[in-house]
Every structure is written in structure tokens, then in C-alpha cells.
Amino acid sequence: MTRRLFLLSHGMTPALRAAAFPADEALEAGALMAARALPSVLPRAHLLRCAPERRTRETAEAAGLAALREERLADWDCGRWRGLGFDALAAAEPAAVSRWRNDPEAAPHGGESLLTLLARLRGWIDDLQRERDSERVLAVTHPAVVRAMVVAALDLPPETFWRLDVRPLTLTELRGGRGAWNLLTFAAPLGRAAAEAGEA
């Protein structure tokens, strides 16, 4: 069976705007308004899933999606770096940040390495094969998870992750199955309201 996997990145948050490692934060007010405008532009899906964090749940609820919680769609676990701004962290721990950016096995923050994140998402993608009624799947998740999902599904080199950019309230579509996926759409903005919420 050919499957279509739609990945919706959550709306804008204060940490995302400030280039910080997020804690479990809420959406900005403008992002909630933009998500409420999404039902008319979202694709139809048989299976709805959502990452467990507040910002993804708020996005799904505002968009009218009765999505089930999926732990494997959780954001990249960056351990003790949660809540810290990237620039300040790079100044305080330059060697650790450099190792994290250049070695996919490194996890100086005590959370997940990039390779661990990719393995988690490969496992979820593989398990879609066993889900009934999963011809069209819509998952609400995080920009980092969308980037990693594309790398995992297409079996790209891990360092490709750093070359991808996913903005808030954008839709990525993968099509395929059984280890052979194609990228149809990458991080497409969902209407004017979503674009404005991301640029404000």
C-alpha cells in the first residue's frame, strides 16, 4: 500500500522566535489564531497523531484535529540545554555545541544524539506499515522532528539535517512505504495567516 504522510509543524512559540532550546511552552497568541484558520487547507487523513508537548497539542486542537498522542513524535530531547538561548549557550560551551553540531553520535546535553533521534523516527515510520487505515497519516510535530523525519525516511546522511529549515505551521508530505519514500512537498506554508504568524 502506498501511504501519504503529512507532517504539520507546530505554530510559533517564544523559544522558537528567540532561537532557544524550548521547554514545554505554549503557542503565541498569533499562532493560535493562525492554527484556527487551518481546517479548510489541511489534507484529509485516516490517521491523526500528535507529539505530546503543549505547543503541538495546542496546534492540533486549534486546527480541529482529534489527534492521538504519539510519544515518538516528541521534540528532540536536548537535556539540560532546555530553556537556554543558542547564542548564549554557544558562547558558554563552544566545544560542546561544536561537538553536537558536527558529530551525530554526540549528546553533550545529556539528551538524545542526532542518531538516536533519527532511529526513533525510523521506528515510527516503519510501524506505520502495521497500522490499519493508515493510507493517509497527518502528524502534528516539531520543526526538528520534521527535518529528522525527512532525513530518516529518505535515508539521507545525518548531516543533511542541518541543511533543512522548517518554519512554523508548514506542511511536509512524504509518499511511499516499505522503506521507499519520496518527498513531495517540503515545509510549504499553509495560507496567508500561517505565513504571517511565522514572520511576525
Secondary structure, DSSP 4 states (H G I P E B T S, - for coil): --EEEEEEEPPP-HHHHTTB---S-PPPHHHHHHHHT-TTTSPP-SEEEE-SSHHHHHHHHHTT--PEE-GGGPPP--GGGTT-BHHHHHHH-HHHHHHHHH-TT--TTSS--HHHHHHHHHHHHHHGGG-TT-SEEEEEE-HHHHHHHHHHHTT--GGGGGG----TTEEEEEEEETTEEEEEEEEEE-HHHHHHHHH-
